């Protein structure tokens, strides 16, 4: 018996999530095939031009939009943002600073403070 190493592969949606890009904006050859662990690692280490462009300009998936705006994914939904946004659209929202965004950023800041407080409290008892 030989212990042949099998190549680990993942669906394009999983790979896109790990790469932090919106699947529908990736090239067709990426969306239509499987991505091996080695291919994913190579893309993370030395991103192809399409990946660099997507990360720079978007459209970005919700988790990236939320992080760039400093809000939760739920906060995006409460603000009526359900579609992917480009970097330009994110920057425009930041500049516009609508009431919902200011409110959601404040909520997120409180959540982060509470998480840090609990972490510090637990560290003191450890």
C-alpha positions in Angstrom: 0.0 0.0 0.0 1.3 3.4 -0.9 0.3 6.4 1.0 -0.5 8.7 -1.9 -1.3 12.2 -0.9 -4.7 13.4 -2.2 -5.1 17.0 -3.3 -7.5 18.9 -1.1 -9.9 21.0 -3.2 -12.7 23.4 -2.4 -15.6 24.9 -4.2 -15.1 28.3 -5.7 -17.5 29.9 -3.2 -15.3 28.7 -0.3 -12.1 29.9 -2.0 -13.7 33.3 -2.7 -14.7 33.6 0.9 -11.2 32.7 2.1 -9.7 35.2 -0.4 -12.2 37.9 0.7 -13.7 38.5 -2.7 -17.2 38.5 -4.2 -17.6 35.3 -6.1 -19.7 36.7 -8.9 -17.0 39.2 -9.8 -14.3 36.5 -10.2 -13.3 35.2 -13.7 -15.4 32.4 -15.1 -12.5 29.9 -15.0 -12.3 30.5 -11.2 -16.1 30.1 -10.7 -16.4 27.0 -12.8 -13.7 24.8 -11.4 -12.4 23.5 -8.1 -9.6 25.3 -6.3 -6.9 23.2 -4.6 -5.4 24.1 -1.3 -2.0 24.7 -3.1 -3.7 27.0 -5.7 -5.4 29.0 -2.9 -2.1 29.4 -1.0 -0.4 30.5 -4.2 -3.2 33.1 -4.8 -2.8 34.4 -1.2 1.0 34.6 -1.5 1.2 36.0 -5.0 -2.3 37.2 -6.1 -3.0 37.3 -9.8 -3.9 40.6 -11.3 -7.7 40.0 -11.3 -7.5 39.2 -7.5 -5.4 42.3 -6.7 -7.9 44.4 -8.8 -11.0 42.9 -7.0 -9.4 43.5 -3.6 -8.5 47.0 -4.5 -11.7 48.1 -6.3 -14.4 45.5 -5.6 -17.2 44.8 -5.8 -16.7 43.5 -2.3 -18.7 40.9 -0.4 -20.7 42.0 2.6 -18.2 41.0 5.2 -15.5 43.2 3.5 -18.0 46.1 3.1 -19.0 45.8 6.8 -15.3 45.8 7.9 -14.4 48.8 5.8 -17.4 50.7 7.1 -16.7 49.7 10.7 -20.2 48.1 11.1 -21.6 44.6 11.5 -23.2 42.6 8.6 -26.5 43.1 10.4 -25.8 46.8 10.6 -25.4 46.8 6.8 -28.8 45.1 6.4 -30.4 47.6 8.8 -28.9 50.4 6.7 -30.4 48.9 3.6 -27.1 47.7 2.1 -27.7 44.2 0.7 -25.7 44.3 -2.5 -21.9 44.1 -2.9 -20.3 47.6 -3.0 -17.2 48.9 -4.8 -14.4 50.7 -3.0 -15.7 53.9 -4.6 -19.2 53.3 -3.2 -17.8 52.5 0.2 -15.7 55.7 0.2 -18.8 57.7 -0.9 -20.8 56.3 2.0 -18.0 57.1 4.4 -17.9 60.7 3.1 -21.7 61.0 3.1 -21.8 59.6 6.7 -25.6 58.9 6.7 -27.3 58.7 10.1 -27.7 54.9 9.9 -23.9 54.5 9.4 -23.0 56.7 12.3 -25.4 54.8 14.5 -24.2 51.4 13.4 -20.5 52.5 13.9 -21.3 53.6 17.4 -23.1 50.2 18.1 -20.0 48.3 16.7 -17.6 50.4 18.8 -19.7 49.5 22.0 -19.6 45.9 21.0 -15.8 46.0 20.6 -15.4 47.7 24.0 -17.6 45.1 25.7 -15.7 42.2 24.0 -12.4 43.8 25.2 -13.8 44.3 28.8 -14.9 40.7 29.0 -11.6 39.5 27.6 -9.7 41.6 30.2 -11.9 40.3 33.0 -11.5 36.7 31.9 -7.7 37.2 31.6 -7.5 38.4 35.2 -9.2 35.3 36.4 -7.1 32.9 34.3 
